[in-house]
Amino acid sequence: MAMFYTPTTNYATASTVNRAFSHLGDIVASVIAWNDARVTRNALSSLTDRELDDIGLTRGDIENVALNHFIR
C-alpha cells in the first residue's frame, strides 16, 4: 500500500511575501520615476532660453515637464 503525504500550505505566509514584493516593486518604480524626472530636468535646464522657446517651453515649464504634469 502506498502512502502520500501532502502538507498544507500556509497561504498567509505566501500573502505576506507577495505584499512585501509588491511594496519593493513600488519602491523601485518610485526611484525610476524620480531618476527620469531628474534626467529630464537636467537636460532641459542645460538648454538656452532660445532653445526652450524653439520647443515651446519656458524656464517655468521645466518642473511640470519633468513630472509629466505639463499640459499645453
mmCIF file of the N, C-alpha and C atoms, coordinates in Angstrom:
data_MODEL
# 
_entry.id   MODEL 
# 
loop_
_atom_site.group_PDB 
_atom_site.id 
_atom_site.type_symbol 
_atom_site.label_atom_id 
_atom_site.label_alt_id 
_atom_site.label_comp_id 
_atom_site.label_asym_id 
_atom_site.label_entity_id 
_atom_site.label_seq_id 
_atom_site.pdbx_PDB_ins_code 
_atom_site.Cartn_x 
_atom_site.Cartn_y 
_atom_site.Cartn_z 
_atom_site.occupancy 
_atom_site.B_iso_or_equiv 
_atom_site.pdbx_formal_charge 
_atom_site.auth_seq_id 
_atom_site.auth_comp_id 
_atom_site.auth_asym_id 
_atom_site.auth_atom_id 
_atom_site.pdbx_PDB_model_num 
ATOM 1   N N  . MET A 1 1  ? 0.821  -1.144 0.000   1.00 0.00 ? 1  MET A N  1 
ATOM 2   C CA . MET A 1 1  ? 0.000  0.000  0.000   1.00 0.00 ? 1  MET A CA 1 
ATOM 3   C C  . MET A 1 1  ? 0.894  1.246  0.000   1.00 0.00 ? 1  MET A C  1 
ATOM 4   N N  . ALA A 1 2  ? 0.551  2.232  -0.861  1.00 0.00 ? 2  ALA A N  1 
ATOM 5   C CA . ALA A 1 2  ? 1.317  3.482  -0.970  1.00 0.00 ? 2  ALA A CA 1 
ATOM 6   C C  . ALA A 1 2  ? 0.673  4.559  -0.109  1.00 0.00 ? 2  ALA A C  1 
ATOM 7   N N  . MET A 1 3  ? 1.523  5.378  0.449   1.00 0.00 ? 3  MET A N  1 
ATOM 8   C CA . MET A 1 3  ? 1.009  6.455  1.283   1.00 0.00 ? 3  MET A CA 1 
ATOM 9   C C  . MET A 1 3  ? 1.616  7.777  0.799   1.00 0.00 ? 3  MET A C  1 
ATOM 10  N N  . PHE A 1 4  ? 0.796  8.792  0.643   1.00 0.00 ? 4  PHE A N  1 
ATOM 11  C CA . PHE A 1 4  ? 1.261  10.100 0.193   1.00 0.00 ? 4  PHE A CA 1 
ATOM 12  C C  . PHE A 1 4  ? 1.075  11.112 1.311   1.00 0.00 ? 4  PHE A C  1 
ATOM 13  N N  . TYR A 1 5  ? 2.064  11.934 1.483   1.00 0.00 ? 5  TYR A N  1 
ATOM 14  C CA . TYR A 1 5  ? 1.971  12.997 2.471   1.00 0.00 ? 5  TYR A CA 1 
ATOM 15  C C  . TYR A 1 5  ? 1.892  14.321 1.719   1.00 0.00 ? 5  TYR A C  1 
ATOM 16  N N  . THR A 1 6  ? 0.811  15.020 1.876   1.00 0.00 ? 6  THR A N  1 
ATOM 17  C CA . THR A 1 6  ? 0.655  16.328 1.228   1.00 0.00 ? 6  THR A CA 1 
ATOM 18  C C  . THR A 1 6  ? 0.442  17.371 2.320   1.00 0.00 ? 6  THR A C  1 
ATOM 19  N N  . PRO A 1 7  ? 1.511  18.086 2.651   1.00 0.00 ? 7  PRO A N  1 
ATOM 20  C CA . PRO A 1 7  ? 1.384  19.088 3.712   1.00 0.00 ? 7  PRO A CA 1 
ATOM 21  C C  . PRO A 1 7  ? 0.523  20.267 3.245   1.00 0.00 ? 7  PRO A C  1 
ATOM 22  N N  . THR A 1 8  ? -0.133 20.886 4.176   1.00 0.00 ? 8  THR A N  1 
ATOM 23  C CA . THR A 1 8  ? -0.951 22.042 3.837   1.00 0.00 ? 8  THR A CA 1 
ATOM 24  C C  . THR A 1 8  ? -0.053 23.262 3.653   1.00 0.00 ? 8  THR A C  1 
ATOM 25  N N  . THR A 1 9  ? -0.483 24.140 2.773   1.00 0.00 ? 9  THR A N  1 
ATOM 26  C CA . THR A 1 9  ? 0.270  25.362 2.516   1.00 0.00 ? 9  THR A CA 1 
ATOM 27  C C  . THR A 1 9  ? -0.274 26.470 3.399   1.00 0.00 ? 9  THR A C  1 
ATOM 28  N N  . ASN A 1 10 ? 0.623  27.207 3.960   1.00 0.00 ? 10 ASN A N  1 
ATOM 29  C CA . ASN A 1 10 ? 0.225  28.336 4.780   1.00 0.00 ? 10 ASN A CA 1 
ATOM 30  C C  . ASN A 1 10 ? 0.079  29.545 3.857   1.00 0.00 ? 10 ASN A C  1 
ATOM 31  N N  . TYR A 1 11 ? -1.134 29.834 3.433   1.00 0.00 ? 11 TYR A N  1 
ATOM 32  C CA . TYR A 1 11 ? -1.366 30.910 2.473   1.00 0.00 ? 11 TYR A CA 1 
ATOM 33  C C  . TYR A 1 11 ? -1.128 32.284 3.068   1.00 0.00 ? 11 TYR A C  1 
ATOM 34  N N  . ALA A 1 12 ? -1.203 32.409 4.373   1.00 0.00 ? 12 ALA A N  1 
ATOM 35  C CA . ALA A 1 12 ? -0.924 33.701 4.994   1.00 0.00 ? 12 ALA A CA 1 
ATOM 36  C C  . ALA A 1 12 ? 0.528  34.092 4.759   1.00 0.00 ? 12 ALA A C  1 
ATOM 37  N N  . THR A 1 13 ? 1.433  33.136 4.802   1.00 0.00 ? 13 THR A N  1 
ATOM 38  C CA . THR A 1 13 ? 2.840  33.410 4.546   1.00 0.00 ? 13 THR A CA 1 
ATOM 39  C C  . THR A 1 13 ? 3.039  33.813 3.101   1.00 0.00 ? 13 THR A C  1 
ATOM 40  N N  . ALA A 1 14 ? 2.400  33.130 2.172   1.00 0.00 ? 14 ALA A N  1 
ATOM 41  C CA . ALA A 1 14 ? 2.522  33.469 0.763   1.00 0.00 ? 14 ALA A CA 1 
ATOM 42  C C  . ALA A 1 14 ? 1.975  34.867 0.501   1.00 0.00 ? 14 ALA A C  1 
ATOM 43  N N  . SER A 1 15 ? 0.896  35.213 1.159   1.00 0.00 ? 15 SER A N  1 
ATOM 44  C CA . SER A 1 15 ? 0.299  36.539 1.001   1.00 0.00 ? 15 SER A CA 1 
ATOM 45  C C  . SER A 1 15 ? 1.239  37.619 1.530   1.00 0.00 ? 15 SER A C  1 
ATOM 46  N N  . THR A 1 16 ? 1.869  37.358 2.646   1.00 0.00 ? 16 THR A N  1 
ATOM 47  C CA . THR A 1 16 ? 2.810  38.322 3.225   1.00 0.00 ? 16 THR A CA 1 
ATOM 48  C C  . THR A 1 16 ? 4.004  38.535 2.314   1.00 0.00 ? 16 THR A C  1 
ATOM 49  N N  . VAL A 1 17 ? 4.526  37.463 1.776   1.00 0.00 ? 17 VAL A N  1 
ATOM 50  C CA . VAL A 1 17 ? 5.659  37.570 0.845   1.00 0.00 ? 17 VAL A CA 1 
ATOM 51  C C  . VAL A 1 17 ? 5.242  38.330 -0.407  1.00 0.00 ? 17 VAL A C  1 
ATOM 52  N N  . ASN A 1 18 ? 4.045  38.064 -0.897  1.00 0.00 ? 18 ASN A N  1 
ATOM 53  C CA . ASN A 1 18 ? 3.544  38.755 -2.079  1.00 0.00 ? 18 ASN A CA 1 
ATOM 54  C C  . ASN A 1 18 ? 3.430  40.256 -1.820  1.00 0.00 ? 18 ASN A C  1 
ATOM 55  N N  . ARG A 1 19 ? 2.912  40.639 -0.653  1.00 0.00 ? 19 ARG A N  1 
ATOM 56  C CA . ARG A 1 19 ? 2.804  42.062 -0.311  1.00 0.00 ? 19 ARG A CA 1 
ATOM 57  C C  . ARG A 1 19 ? 4.178  42.704 -0.197  1.00 0.00 ? 19 ARG A C  1 
ATOM 58  N N  . ALA A 1 20 ? 5.127  41.982 0.359   1.00 0.00 ? 20 ALA A N  1 
ATOM 59  C CA . ALA A 1 20 ? 6.482  42.524 0.504   1.00 0.00 ? 20 ALA A CA 1 
ATOM 60  C C  . ALA A 1 20 ? 7.100  42.792 -0.860  1.00 0.00 ? 20 ALA A C  1 
ATOM 61  N N  . PHE A 1 21 ? 6.952  41.848 -1.797  1.00 0.00 ? 21 PHE A N  1 
ATOM 62  C CA . PHE A 1 21 ? 7.490  42.058 -3.137  1.00 0.00 ? 21 PHE A CA 1 
ATOM 63  C C  . PHE A 1 21 ? 6.741  43.158 -3.872  1.00 0.00 ? 21 PHE A C  1 
ATOM 64  N N  . SER A 1 22 ? 5.454  43.302 -3.604  1.00 0.00 ? 22 SER A N  1 
ATOM 65  C CA . SER A 1 22 ? 4.677  44.371 -4.207  1.00 0.00 ? 22 SER A CA 1 
ATOM 66  C C  . SER A 1 22 ? 5.186  45.732 -3.731  1.00 0.00 ? 22 SER A C  1 
ATOM 67  N N  . HIS A 1 23 ? 5.446  45.856 -2.439  1.00 0.00 ? 23 HIS A N  1 
ATOM 68  C CA . HIS A 1 23 ? 5.987  47.104 -1.897  1.00 0.00 ? 23 HIS A CA 1 
ATOM 69  C C  . HIS A 1 23 ? 7.378  47.378 -2.456  1.00 0.00 ? 23 HIS A C  1 
ATOM 70  N N  . LEU A 1 24 ? 8.179  46.347 -2.578  1.00 0.00 ? 24 LEU A N  1 
ATOM 71  C CA . LEU A 1 24 ? 9.508  46.506 -3.145  1.00 0.00 ? 24 LEU A CA 1 
ATOM 72  C C  . LEU A 1 24 ? 9.412  47.001 -4.592  1.00 0.00 ? 24 LEU A C  1 
ATOM 73  N N  . GLY A 1 25 ? 8.475  46.457 -5.352  1.00 0.00 ? 25 GLY A N  1 
ATOM 74  C CA . GLY A 1 25 ? 8.266  46.911 -6.728  1.00 0.00 ? 25 GLY A CA 1 
ATOM 75  C C  . GLY A 1 25 ? 7.823  48.354 -6.788  1.00 0.00 ? 25 GLY A C  1 
ATOM 76  N N  . ASP A 1 26 ? 6.971  48.775 -5.836  1.00 0.00 ? 26 ASP A N  1 
ATOM 77  C CA . ASP A 1 26 ? 6.544  50.176 -5.774  1.00 0.00 ? 26 ASP A CA 1 
ATOM 78  C C  . ASP A 1 26 ? 7.714  51.107 -5.482  1.00 0.00 ? 26 ASP A C  1 
ATOM 79  N N  . ILE A 1 27 ? 8.594  50.678 -4.594  1.00 0.00 ? 27 ILE A N  1 
ATOM 80  C CA . ILE A 1 27 ? 9.768  51.485 -4.255  1.00 0.00 ? 27 ILE A CA 1 
ATOM 81  C C  . ILE A 1 27 ? 10.682 51.618 -5.462  1.00 0.00 ? 27 ILE A C  1 
ATOM 82  N N  . VAL A 1 28 ? 10.917 50.518 -6.160  1.00 0.00 ? 28 VAL A N  1 
ATOM 83  C CA . VAL A 1 28 ? 11.774 50.548 -7.349  1.00 0.00 ? 28 VAL A CA 1 
ATOM 84  C C  . VAL A 1 28 ? 11.164 51.457 -8.423  1.00 0.00 ? 28 VAL A C  1 
ATOM 85  N N  . ALA A 1 29 ? 9.853  51.373 -8.624  1.00 0.00 ? 29 ALA A N  1 
ATOM 86  C CA . ALA A 1 29 ? 9.183  52.225 -9.610  1.00 0.00 ? 29 ALA A CA 1 
ATOM 87  C C  . ALA A 1 29 ? 9.305  53.699 -9.232  1.00 0.00 ? 29 ALA A C  1 
ATOM 88  N N  . SER A 1 30 ? 9.218  54.007 -7.946  1.00 0.00 ? 30 SER A N  1 
ATOM 89  C CA . SER A 1 30 ? 9.360  55.388 -7.490  1.00 0.00 ? 30 SER A CA 1 
ATOM 90  C C  . SER A 1 30 ? 10.764 55.920 -7.741  1.00 0.00 ? 30 SER A C  1 
ATOM 91  N N  . VAL A 1 31 ? 11.755 55.101 -7.489  1.00 0.00 ? 31 VAL A N  1 
ATOM 92  C CA . VAL A 1 31 ? 13.144 55.512 -7.730  1.00 0.00 ? 31 VAL A CA 1 
ATOM 93  C C  . VAL A 1 31 ? 13.381 55.730 -9.228  1.00 0.00 ? 31 VAL A C  1 
ATOM 94  N N  . ILE A 1 32 ? 12.841 54.871 -10.066 1.00 0.00 ? 32 ILE A N  1 
ATOM 95  C CA . ILE A 1 32 ? 12.997 55.017 -11.514 1.00 0.00 ? 32 ILE A CA 1 
ATOM 96  C C  . ILE A 1 32 ? 12.316 56.295 -11.994 1.00 0.00 ? 32 ILE A C  1 
ATOM 97  N N  . ALA A 1 33 ? 11.106 56.578 -11.492 1.00 0.00 ? 33 ALA A N  1 
ATOM 98  C CA . ALA A 1 33 ? 10.392 57.801 -11.881 1.00 0.00 ? 33 ALA A CA 1 
ATOM 99  C C  . ALA A 1 33 ? 11.153 59.041 -11.420 1.00 0.00 ? 33 ALA A C  1 
ATOM 100 N N  . TRP A 1 34 ? 11.702 59.007 -10.210 1.00 0.00 ? 34 TRP A N  1 
ATOM 101 C CA . TRP A 1 34 ? 12.484 60.132 -9.707  1.00 0.00 ? 34 TRP A CA 1 
ATOM 102 C C  . TRP A 1 34 ? 13.708 60.371 -10.589 1.00 0.00 ? 34 TRP A C  1 
ATOM 103 N N  . ASN A 1 35 ? 14.390 59.301 -10.966 1.00 0.00 ? 35 ASN A N  1 
ATOM 104 C CA . ASN A 1 35 ? 15.583 59.444 -11.788 1.00 0.00 ? 35 ASN A CA 1 
ATOM 105 C C  . ASN A 1 35 ? 15.228 59.973 -13.181 1.00 0.00 ? 35 ASN A C  1 
ATOM 106 N N  . ASP A 1 36 ? 14.142 59.505 -13.770 1.00 0.00 ? 36 ASP A N  1 
ATOM 107 C CA . ASP A 1 36 ? 13.712 60.009 -15.075 1.00 0.00 ? 36 ASP A CA 1 
ATOM 108 C C  . ASP A 1 36 ? 13.421 61.502 -15.006 1.00 0.00 ? 36 ASP A C  1 
ATOM 109 N N  . ALA A 1 37 ? 12.743 61.943 -13.952 1.00 0.00 ? 37 ALA A N  1 
ATOM 110 C CA . ALA A 1 37 ? 12.437 63.367 -13.783 1.00 0.00 ? 37 ALA A CA 1 
ATOM 111 C C  . ALA A 1 37 ? 13.720 64.173 -13.610 1.00 0.00 ? 37 ALA A C  1 
ATOM 112 N N  . ARG A 1 38 ? 14.670 63.628 -12.867 1.00 0.00 ? 38 ARG A N  1 
ATOM 113 C CA . ARG A 1 38 ? 15.945 64.310 -12.649 1.00 0.00 ? 38 ARG A CA 1 
ATOM 114 C C  . ARG A 1 38 ? 16.711 64.491 -13.944 1.00 0.00 ? 38 ARG A C  1 
ATOM 115 N N  . VAL A 1 39 ? 16.769 63.436 -14.754 1.00 0.00 ? 39 VAL A N  1 
ATOM 116 C CA . VAL A 1 39 ? 17.482 63.497 -16.033 1.00 0.00 ? 39 VAL A CA 1 
ATOM 117 C C  . VAL A 1 39 ? 16.808 64.498 -16.968 1.00 0.00 ? 39 VAL A C  1 
ATOM 118 N N  . THR A 1 40 ? 15.477 64.468 -17.028 1.00 0.00 ? 40 THR A N  1 
ATOM 119 C CA . THR A 1 40 ? 14.739 65.406 -17.879 1.00 0.00 ? 40 THR A CA 1 
ATOM 120 C C  . THR A 1 40 ? 14.971 66.835 -17.412 1.00 0.00 ? 40 THR A C  1 
ATOM 121 N N  . ARG A 1 41 ? 14.885 67.056 -16.108 1.00 0.00 ? 41 ARG A N  1 
ATOM 122 C CA . ARG A 1 41 ? 15.100 68.391 -15.548 1.00 0.00 ? 41 ARG A CA 1 
ATOM 123 C C  . ARG A 1 41 ? 16.488 68.908 -15.879 1.00 0.00 ? 41 ARG A C  1 
ATOM 124 N N  . ASN A 1 42 ? 17.498 68.072 -15.741 1.00 0.00 ? 42 ASN A N  1 
ATOM 125 C CA . ASN A 1 42 ? 18.876 68.486 -16.040 1.00 0.00 ? 42 ASN A CA 1 
ATOM 126 C C  . ASN A 1 42 ? 19.062 68.781 -17.519 1.00 0.00 ? 42 ASN A C  1 
ATOM 127 N N  . ALA A 1 43 ? 18.465 67.952 -18.378 1.00 0.00 ? 43 ALA A N  1 
ATOM 128 C CA . ALA A 1 43 ? 18.616 68.159 -19.826 1.00 0.00 ? 43 ALA A CA 1 
ATOM 129 C C  . ALA A 1 43 ? 17.944 69.459 -20.256 1.00 0.00 ? 43 ALA A C  1 
ATOM 130 N N  . LEU A 1 44 ? 16.749 69.721 -19.753 1.00 0.00 ? 44 LEU A N  1 
ATOM 131 C CA . LEU A 1 44 ? 16.049 70.948 -20.135 1.00 0.00 ? 44 LEU A CA 1 
ATOM 132 C C  . LEU A 1 44 ? 16.700 72.179 -19.516 1.00 0.00 ? 44 LEU A C  1 
ATOM 133 N N  . SER A 1 45 ? 17.243 72.052 -18.330 1.00 0.00 ? 45 SER A N  1 
ATOM 134 C CA . SER A 1 45 ? 17.901 73.189 -17.678 1.00 0.00 ? 45 SER A CA 1 
ATOM 135 C C  . SER A 1 45 ? 19.178 73.598 -18.399 1.00 0.00 ? 45 SER A C  1 
ATOM 136 N N  . SER A 1 46 ? 19.782 72.667 -19.090 1.00 0.00 ? 46 SER A N  1 
ATOM 137 C CA . SER A 1 46 ? 21.026 72.987 -19.800 1.00 0.00 ? 46 SER A CA 1 
ATOM 138 C C  . SER A 1 46 ? 20.775 73.722 -21.121 1.00 0.00 ? 46 SER A C  1 
ATOM 139 N N  . LEU A 1 47 ? 19.510 73.784 -21.571 1.00 0.00 ? 47 LEU A N  1 
ATOM 140 C CA . LEU A 1 47 ? 19.189 74.488 -22.810 1.00 0.00 ? 47 LEU A CA 1 
ATOM 141 C C  . LEU A 1 47 ? 19.121 75.987 -22.567 1.00 0.00 ? 47 LEU A C  1 
ATOM 142 N N  . THR A 1 48 ? 19.402 76.744 -23.610 1.00 0.00 ? 48 THR A N  1 
ATOM 143 C CA . THR A 1 48 ? 19.281 78.198 -23.512 1.00 0.00 ? 48 THR A CA 1 
ATOM 144 C C  . THR A 1 48 ? 17.815 78.586 -23.620 1.00 0.00 ? 48 THR A C  1 
ATOM 145 N N  . ASP A 1 49 ? 17.528 79.848 -23.269 1.00 0.00 ? 49 ASP A N  1 
ATOM 146 C CA . ASP A 1 49 ? 16.146 80.331 -23.379 1.00 0.00 ? 49 ASP A CA 1 
ATOM 147 C C  . ASP A 1 49 ? 15.662 80.263 -24.821 1.00 0.00 ? 49 ASP A C  1 
ATOM 148 N N  . ARG A 1 50 ? 16.538 80.516 -25.752 1.00 0.00 ? 50 ARG A N  1 
ATOM 149 C CA . ARG A 1 50 ? 16.176 80.452 -27.178 1.00 0.00 ? 50 ARG A CA 1 
ATOM 150 C C  . ARG A 1 50 ? 15.804 79.018 -27.580 1.00 0.00 ? 50 ARG A C  1 
ATOM 151 N N  . GLU A 1 51 ? 16.595 78.056 -27.136 1.00 0.00 ? 51 GLU A N  1 
ATOM 152 C CA . GLU A 1 51 ? 16.322 76.656 -27.461 1.00 0.00 ? 51 GLU A CA 1 
ATOM 153 C C  . GLU A 1 51 ? 15.009 76.188 -26.815 1.00 0.00 ? 51 GLU A C  1 
ATOM 154 N N  . LEU A 1 52 ? 14.765 76.629 -25.575 1.00 0.00 ? 52 LEU A N  1 
ATOM 155 C CA . LEU A 1 52 ? 13.496 76.294 -24.926 1.00 0.00 ? 52 LEU A CA 1 
ATOM 156 C C  . LEU A 1 52 ? 12.330 76.909 -25.683 1.00 0.00 ? 52 LEU A C  1 
ATOM 157 N N  . ASP A 1 53 ? 12.487 78.146 -26.148 1.00 0.00 ? 53 ASP A N  1 
ATOM 158 C CA . ASP A 1 53 ? 11.432 78.800 -26.912 1.00 0.00 ? 53 ASP A CA 1 
ATOM 159 C C  . ASP A 1 53 ? 11.170 78.062 -28.224 1.00 0.00 ? 53 ASP A C  1 
ATOM 160 N N  . ASP A 1 54 ? 12.205 77.517 -28.815 1.00 0.00 ? 54 ASP A N  1 
ATOM 161 C CA . ASP A 1 54 ? 12.046 76.757 -30.064 1.00 0.00 ? 54 ASP A CA 1 
ATOM 162 C C  . ASP A 1 54 ? 11.163 75.522 -29.873 1.00 0.00 ? 54 ASP A C  1 
ATOM 163 N N  . ILE A 1 55 ? 11.189 74.935 -28.714 1.00 0.00 ? 55 ILE A N  1 
ATOM 164 C CA . ILE A 1 55 ? 10.351 73.758 -28.459 1.00 0.00 ? 55 ILE A CA 1 
ATOM 165 C C  . ILE A 1 55 ? 9.080  74.126 -27.693 1.00 0.00 ? 55 ILE A C  1 
ATOM 166 N N  . GLY A 1 56 ? 8.853  75.417 -27.530 1.00 0.00 ? 56 GLY A N  1 
ATOM 167 C CA . GLY A 1 56 ? 7.605  75.880 -26.929 1.00 0.00 ? 56 GLY A CA 1 
ATOM 168 C C  . GLY A 1 56 ? 7.559  75.829 -25.414 1.00 0.00 ? 56 GLY A C  1 
ATOM 169 N N  . LEU A 1 57 ? 8.701  75.960 -24.768 1.00 0.00 ? 57 LEU A N  1 
ATOM 170 C CA . LEU A 1 57 ? 8.759  75.913 -23.305 1.00 0.00 ? 57 LEU A CA 1 
ATOM 171 C C  . LEU A 1 57 ? 9.398  77.173 -22.751 1.00 0.00 ? 57 LEU A C  1 
ATOM 172 N N  . THR A 1 58 ? 9.166  77.413 -21.476 1.00 0.00 ? 58 THR A N  1 
ATOM 173 C CA . THR A 1 58 ? 9.859  78.460 -20.738 1.00 0.00 ? 58 THR A CA 1 
ATOM 174 C C  . THR A 1 58 ? 10.562 77.796 -19.557 1.00 0.00 ? 58 THR A C  1 
ATOM 175 N N  . ARG A 1 59 ? 11.397 78.565 -18.879 1.00 0.00 ? 59 ARG A N  1 
ATOM 176 C CA . ARG A 1 59 ? 12.086 78.010 -17.704 1.00 0.00 ? 59 ARG A CA 1 
ATOM 177 C C  . ARG A 1 59 ? 11.089 77.530 -16.651 1.00 0.00 ? 59 ARG A C  1 
ATOM 178 N N  . GLY A 1 60 ? 9.982  78.220 -16.527 1.00 0.00 ? 60 GLY A N  1 
ATOM 179 C CA . GLY A 1 60 ? 8.970  77.846 -15.545 1.00 0.00 ? 60 GLY A CA 1 
ATOM 180 C C  . GLY A 1 60 ? 8.257  76.541 -15.860 1.00 0.00 ? 60 GLY A C  1 
ATOM 181 N N  . ASP A 1 61 ? 8.331  76.085 -17.110 1.00 0.00 ? 61 ASP A N  1 
ATOM 182 C CA . ASP A 1 61 ? 7.663  74.842 -17.507 1.00 0.00 ? 61 ASP A CA 1 
ATOM 183 C C  . ASP A 1 61 ? 8.497  73.595 -17.217 1.00 0.00 ? 61 ASP A C  1 
ATOM 184 N N  . ILE A 1 62 ? 9.761  73.767 -16.915 1.00 0.00 ? 62 ILE A N  1 
ATOM 185 C CA . ILE A 1 62 ? 10.674 72.623 -16.794 1.00 0.00 ? 62 ILE A CA 1 
ATOM 186 C C  . ILE A 1 62 ? 10.218 71.637 -15.722 1.00 0.00 ? 62 ILE A C  1 
ATOM 187 N N  . GLU A 1 63 ? 9.850  72.124 -14.557 1.00 0.00 ? 63 GLU A N  1 
ATOM 188 C CA . GLU A 1 63 ? 9.447  71.226 -13.469 1.00 0.00 ? 63 GLU A CA 1 
ATOM 189 C C  . GLU A 1 63 ? 8.198  70.438 -13.838 1.00 0.00 ? 63 GLU A C  1 
ATOM 190 N N  . ASN A 1 64 ? 7.219  71.105 -14.459 1.00 0.00 ? 64 ASN A N  1 
ATOM 191 C CA . ASN A 1 64 ? 5.993  70.407 -14.856 1.00 0.00 ? 64 ASN A CA 1 
ATOM 192 C C  . ASN A 1 64 ? 6.265  69.365 -15.935 1.00 0.00 ? 64 ASN A C  1 
ATOM 193 N N  . VAL A 1 65 ? 7.162  69.660 -16.856 1.00 0.00 ? 65 VAL A N  1 
ATOM 194 C CA . VAL A 1 65 ? 7.516  68.684 -17.891 1.00 0.00 ? 65 VAL A CA 1 
ATOM 195 C C  . VAL A 1 65 ? 8.229  67.496 -17.257 1.00 0.00 ? 65 VAL A C  1 
ATOM 196 N N  . ALA A 1 66 ? 9.132  67.755 -16.326 1.00 0.00 ? 66 ALA A N  1 
ATOM 197 C CA . ALA A 1 66 ? 9.886  66.675 -15.670 1.00 0.00 ? 66 ALA A CA 1 
ATOM 198 C C  . ALA A 1 66 ? 8.967  65.746 -14.886 1.00 0.00 ? 66 ALA A C  1 
ATOM 199 N N  . LEU A 1 67 ? 7.900  66.304 -14.326 1.00 0.00 ? 67 LEU A N  1 
ATOM 200 C CA . LEU A 1 67 ? 6.983  65.492 -13.525 1.00 0.00 ? 67 LEU A CA 1 
ATOM 201 C C  . LEU A 1 67 ? 5.782  65.003 -14.319 1.00 0.00 ? 67 LEU A C  1 
ATOM 202 N N  . ASN A 1 68 ? 5.797  65.187 -15.633 1.00 0.00 ? 68 ASN A N  1 
ATOM 203 C CA . ASN A 1 68 ? 4.724  64.778 -16.537 1.00 0.00 ? 68 ASN A CA 1 
ATOM 204 C C  . ASN A 1 68 ? 3.395  65.436 -16.191 1.00 0.00 ? 68 ASN A C  1 
ATOM 205 N N  . HIS A 1 69 ? 3.446  66.671 -15.689 1.00 0.00 ? 69 HIS A N  1 
ATOM 206 C CA . HIS A 1 69 ? 2.225  67.425 -15.380 1.00 0.00 ? 69 HIS A CA 1 
ATOM 207 C C  . HIS A 1 69 ? 1.976  68.533 -16.393 1.00 0.00 ? 69 HIS A C  1 
ATOM 208 N N  . PHE A 1 70 ? 2.731  68.520 -17.478 1.00 0.00 ? 70 PHE A N  1 
ATOM 209 C CA . PHE A 1 70 ? 2.666  69.619 -18.438 1.00 0.00 ? 70 PHE A CA 1 
ATOM 210 C C  . PHE A 1 70 ? 1.497  69.403 -19.403 1.00 0.00 ? 70 PHE A C  1 
ATOM 211 N N  . ILE A 1 71 ? 0.628  70.404 -19.479 1.00 0.00 ? 71 ILE A N  1 
ATOM 212 C CA . ILE A 1 71 ? -0.493 70.355 -20.425 1.00 0.00 ? 71 ILE A CA 1 
ATOM 213 C C  . ILE A 1 71 ? -0.418 71.627 -21.258 1.00 0.00 ? 71 ILE A C  1 
ATOM 214 N N  . ARG A 1 72 ? -0.440 71.463 -22.524 1.00 0.00 ? 72 ARG A N  1 
ATOM 215 C CA . ARG A 1 72 ? -0.365 72.621 -23.403 1.00 0.00 ? 72 ARG A CA 1 
ATOM 216 C C  . ARG A 1 72 ? -1.496 72.562 -24.385 1.00 0.00 ? 72 ARG A C  1 
# 
